[in-house]
Amino acid sequence: MSRPPRPPSARPAAGRAESVTLRKASGRSPSSQRWLTRQLNDPYVQAAQREGWRSRAAFKLIELDARFHLLAPGMRVVDLGAAPGGWVQVALHRGAARVVGLDLLPIAPIAGAELIEGDFTDPAMPGRLSRALGGGADLVLSDMAPNTTGHAATDHLRILALAEQALAFALEVLTPGGAFVAKVFQGGAERDLLMPMKSAFRSVRHAKPPASRAQSVELYVIAQGYRPTRAP
């Protein structure tokens, strides 16, 4: 069993770690070699391993929370695309009362969280998650991203479609005043996502946390103050 993470820090501790250089290995492609070298020398990867977080992505939520105050004790939180569980860990450490993580991939158990292997687009899933939470969600998180093709325009449209599905799900399970956070890629064609968000939430903003790699095109859209539409 992995050790529990330390209390969340805003970012990796100061100080330069010793650079690691990999020997070339037979059967390893140049791109794999570059990826492994980058991982080994990434201060966020090193900090995640040192502090017990399951992924460097934990720092993205820590930084977003520091800026937007997303998490609070007693909250009910849903994490879509939760594997391997870094965001679930952060939510628990911030005092969330109930956390449900959902992913198509299996997630190793995390004490205090309910982890579901399944598809959030399943029509039965909102009801299942509400039962697991004991009510509606105060916060819906989505760090999901589709497999990239390398074609920027195609990848942008694919992640927007995924974010739109996550938004539709969030609008089914959020409580009044709740919040929604989703990953998107930089680019145009966001109108179909932003317009319903601006209608449904008090504020909608974009952010790129420091833990997001400089060369990455990812952004996060943060919608706060859910205002459900009342039936006439």
C-alpha positions in Angstrom: 0.0 0.0 0.0 1.4 3.4 -0.9 2.0 5.9 1.9 -0.5 8.8 2.3 0.6 12.1 0.8 1.9 14.9 2.8 -0.4 18.0 3.3 -0.7 19.7 0.0 1.9 22.3 -0.9 1.4 25.0 -3.4 4.2 23.8 -5.6 7.5 21.8 -5.4 10.0 22.9 -2.8 12.6 25.3 -4.0 16.0 24.0 -5.0 17.4 22.4 -8.1 17.5 18.6 -8.2 20.4 16.9 -9.8 19.8 16.4 -13.6 19.3 12.8 -14.7 20.6 11.6 -18.1 19.3 8.3 -19.5 21.5 5.9 -21.3 20.1 4.9 -24.7 18.3 1.5 -24.5 17.7 -0.8 -27.4 14.1 -0.9 -28.5 13.4 2.5 -27.0 12.3 5.1 -29.6 13.8 8.7 -29.5 10.4 10.0 -28.4 10.3 7.6 -25.5 13.8 8.5 -24.6 12.9 12.2 -24.5 9.7 11.5 -22.5 11.5 9.5 -19.9 14.3 12.1 -19.5 11.7 14.8 -19.1 9.8 12.8 -16.5 13.0 12.1 -14.5 14.0 15.8 -14.5 10.6 17.3 -13.9 10.5 18.9 -10.5 6.7 18.3 -10.2 7.2 14.6 -10.9 10.0 14.5 -8.3 7.8 16.4 -5.8 4.8 14.1 -6.4 7.0 11.0 -5.7 8.6 12.6 -2.7 5.3 13.8 -1.1 3.2 10.7 -2.0 0.9 12.1 -4.7 -0.1 9.6 -7.4 0.7 12.0 -10.2 2.2 15.4 -10.9 -1.3 16.5 -11.9 -2.1 16.8 -8.2 -0.2 20.1 -8.2 -2.4 21.5 -10.9 -5.5 21.1 -8.7 -3.6 22.4 -5.7 -2.6 25.6 -7.7 -6.1 26.0 -9.1 -7.6 25.7 -5.6 -5.1 28.3 -4.2 -6.3 30.8 -6.8 -10.0 30.0 -7.1 -10.9 28.5 -3.6 -12.6 25.5 -5.2 -12.4 23.0 -2.3 -13.7 23.4 1.3 -14.3 21.0 4.2 -17.5 19.0 4.0 -17.8 19.2 0.2 -19.1 16.5 -2.0 -16.8 16.1 -5.0 -16.9 14.1 -8.3 -13.7 13.6 -10.3 -14.2 12.5 -13.9 -11.3 10.8 -15.5 -9.8 10.3 -12.0 -7.0 7.7 -12.7 -4.5 7.4 -11.2 -6.1 9.4 -8.4 -4.0 12.5 -7.7 -7.0 14.9 -7.8 -9.0 12.6 -5.5 -6.1 12.7 -3.0 -6.1 16.5 -3.1 -9.8 16.8 -2.6 -9.6 14.5 0.5 -6.7 16.4 1.9 -8.7 19.7 1.5 -11.4 18.2 3.7 -14.0 17.0 1.3 -16.5 14.9 3.1 -17.3 12.6 0.1 -15.3 12.1 -3.0 -16.2 9.9 -5.9 -13.6 9.2 -8.6 -14.7 7.8 -12.0 -12.6 6.5 -14.9 -12.7 4.0 -17.7 -9.5 2.6 -16.2 -9.3 0.8 -12.8 -8.0 3.0 -9.9 -6.1 1.5 -7.0 -8.1 2.1 -3.7 -7.8 5.4 -1.9 -8.9 5.5 1.7 -12.0 7.8 2.1 -13.0 7.8 -1.6 -15.3 5.7 -3.6 -13.8 4.8 -7.0 -15.9 3.6 -9.9 -14.7 2.0 -13.1 -17.2 3.1 -15.7 -18.3 5.6 -18.4 -19.6 8.9 -17.1 -21.8 9.2 -20.3 -23.8 6.1 -19.2 -27.4 7.4 -18.6 -27.5 5.7 -15.2 -24.2 7.2 -13.9 -25.6 10.6 -12.6 -28.0 8.7 -10.3 -25.3 6.3 -9.2 -22.9 9.0 -8.4 -25.6 11.0 -6.5 -26.3 7.9 -4.4 -22.6 7.5 -3.7 -22.3 11.1 -2.7 -25.5 11.1 -0.6 -26.9 14.0 -2.7 -25.8 16.4 -5.3 -22.2 17.4 -6.0 -20.7 20.7 -4.8 -17.8 20.4 -7.3 -17.3 18.4 -10.5 -13.7 18.1 -11.7 -12.6 16.9 -15.2 -9.0 16.5 -16.1 -10.0 14.2 -19.0 -8.3 14.5 -22.4 -8.7 12.3 -25.5 -5.8 10.5 -27.1 -4.1 13.2 -29.2 -3.6 12.8 -32.9 -0.9 15.4 -33.3 -3.2 17.6 -35.4 -3.9 20.7 -33.3 -7.3 21.6 -34.8 -8.5 18.0 -34.5 -7.3 17.6 -30.9 -8.8 20.9 -29.9 -12.2 19.9 -31.2 -12.0 16.4 -29.6 -11.2 17.8 -26.1 -14.0 20.4 -26.5 -16.5 17.7 -27.3 -15.3 15.8 -24.1 -15.6 19.0 -22.0 -19.1 19.6 -23.4 -20.1 16.1 -22.3 -18.6 16.7 -18.9 -20.5 20.0 -18.6 -23.8 18.3 -19.4 -23.0 15.7 -16.7 -22.1 18.4 -14.2 -25.4 20.3 -14.8 -27.3 17.1 -13.9 -25.5 16.5 -10.5 -24.4 19.9 -9.2 -26.1 21.7 -6.3 -26.9 25.4 -6.5 -23.7 27.4 -6.0 -21.6 24.5 -7.1 -18.5 24.7 -9.4 -17.2 22.9 -12.5 -13.6 22.6 -13.7 -12.6 21.1 -17.0 -9.4 20.8 -19.1 -9.5 22.3 -22.6 -6.8 23.1 -25.2 -5.9 26.6 -26.4 -7.6 27.6 -29.6 -10.9 28.9 -31.0 -14.3 27.2 -31.4 -15.1 27.3 -27.7 -18.4 29.1 -28.1 -20.5 25.9 -27.8 -18.9 25.3 -24.5 -18.7 28.7 -23.0 -22.1 30.1 -23.9 -24.1 27.5 -21.8 -21.5 27.8 -19.0 -21.9 31.6 -18.8 -25.7 31.1 -18.7 -25.5 28.5 -15.9 -22.7 29.9 -13.7 -22.0 33.2 -12.0 -18.4 33.3 -13.3 -16.4 31.5 -16.0 -12.7 32.0 -16.2 -9.6 30.3 -17.8 -6.4 29.5 -16.1 -3.1 27.7 -16.8 -1.6 26.6 -13.5 2.2 26.7 -13.1 2.3 22.9 -12.9 1.0 22.7 -16.5 4.1 22.3 -18.6 5.0 25.5 -20.6 4.9 23.7 -23.9 1.5 22.2 -23.2 -1.5 23.8 -24.9 -3.8 22.8 -22.0 -5.9 25.3 -20.1 -8.6 24.9 -17.5 -12.0 26.5 -17.5 -13.3 27.3 -14.1 -17.0 27.9 -13.7 -18.3 28.9 -10.2 -21.7 29.8 -8.7 -24.0 27.3 -10.4 -27.5 28.7 -11.1 -29.8 25.9 -12.1 -32.6 26.8 -14.4 -36.0 26.4 -12.8 -38.7 24.6 -14.7 -41.7 27.0 -15.5 
